[in-house]
Amino acid sequence: MQNKKIEINYCIYLSSEELTEEDKKLVLQARAISLKAYAPYSQFRVGTAILLSSNKVIVANNQENASYPEGLCAERIALFYASANYPNKKIKTIAIAGNSELQITDNPITPCGACRQVIAEYEIKQKEKIKILMTGISGKIIAVKGIDNLLPFCFKMK
Ligand code: THU
């Protein structure tokens, strides 16, 4: 028997002003698109902006449904759109911004487990780590390079 330990690494930026211009633009796009989410049931809005290796940016937000499980997270809408339309481009960065209509807070949000698994899929496919920027409607940003920092032991078929 061996005891093992996994370490995760992340950075905290106090505001978008501390980011590179490229990351800042993406965070602002994620925040902006979050405000157009269709979230009448949870009133929790999530926006995401994906930067591809071609420099194309894809934005999306969460879409809910009266039949709750049929809704989908912002991240998966954007990731699936990216893969459907630009299957040969790498995903460099994904910015995720969330905020509740009920409670004003600038707490950063982090992606749900299902979205982490989907990010892992594309990271494994492209053999290059994805930068993940996580934030609220304003304020600080948590950044990780590589999904291992959010989902160690992700499911793999091989
Ligand atoms: N949501 C996302 O869009 N992304 C996540 O990573 C977590 C949750 C959405 C789903 C639902 O519309 C609302 O936020 C509340 O769970």
Residues whose N, C-alpha, C, O or C-beta is under 5 A from the ligand:
A	BS01	THU	S42 F44 V46 N62 E64 L72 C73 A74 E75 T110 P111 C112 C115
